[in-house]
Amino acid sequence: MMFSATLCFFAIFVILQVLYLIIPMIRFLSSKPTPLSTQGQEGITILIPAFNEERIILTCLYGILQLDYSKYQVIIINDGSTDHTLELLQKNLHY
């Protein structure tokens, strides 16, 4: 008797958990993506601190170039790096 009640509650629990996962997935897959247009987009400023970041600064720049947003400006803050961060930025930004 006790085992069957426990099994019944467990089955209900599993069904609810599966529904909890499947319903949002179905809603996400059936929704149509809204295209981004430049009208109505607010401009943003992206601040990138770059103190001694020569190993990853180019990866960061390439990531910024992949943004799906049109109205933005990027400010890179290099406050006296002792490595080659500034040289990499100047070379790759044609500055």
N, C-alpha and C positions, 0 to 999 in steps of 0.2 A: 504494500500500500504506500509506504513512505517513498520507496524507490520509484514508483510510477509517478508520483506527484513531483518528485525532484526531476525526473526525466522530462516531464511535461513542461515544467518551468524552464528547464535548460533549453528545450526545443523552441519555446517562445522567445527566449533571450537570443538564440542564434538567428531566428527569423528576423527579429527586430534589428539586430546588428547588420545583417545582410541588406535589409532595406535602407538602413542608415547610410550604407556605402553606395548602394546602387542608385537610389533616387537622385542624389546630387550629380552623379556621373551622367545619368540620362539627361538631366536638365542642362548640364554643361555641354554635352555633345549635340543636343538639339538646338541650342541657341546659336544665332548667327552673329559672327564677329562684326562689331561696328567699325567702319573705316574711320581712321583718324583724318580729320581735315584740319587745315591751319586756321580756319575760322573758329573763333571762340577759344582757341588755346591761349593760355596765359604764358607769357615769357618766363623762363626760369634762369637762374644763374647756378652753375655747378662749380663749387670750390674744391680744388684738389690740392691738399697739402703734399709737398714733394721734398721733404728734407731727407737727403741720402737715400733716394729711391731709384737708383740707376737700374736695379735688377727688374723692377716691375713697372716703371713709368710708361714704357712703350705699350705694354699690355693694357694699361689703364687708358691710354690715348686711343688705342684700337677699339676698346670697349665703348668709349664715348662716341666714336664714329658710327657704331652700330645702333645708336639710339633711334627709336621710331617716334621721334618728336622733332618738330621743326623749329620751334622758337626757343632757342637756348643760347646761352653764352657760357664759355668755360674760362675760369680764372685759375691758373696754376700758381700756387704759392711756393716759391723756392726760397727759403730763408737761410742762405749761406751754406748750401750743401758742400761737403768736403769730398764728395765723389764726383762722378761725371754726369750727374743728373742734368745740370744746366746745358752741357754740351750736347747731350742726347736730345733735349727739348729743342735747342736751337737748330740742330741738324735736321730733325724730323718735322719741325713746324716751318721750316724755310724762313727763319727769322734772322 
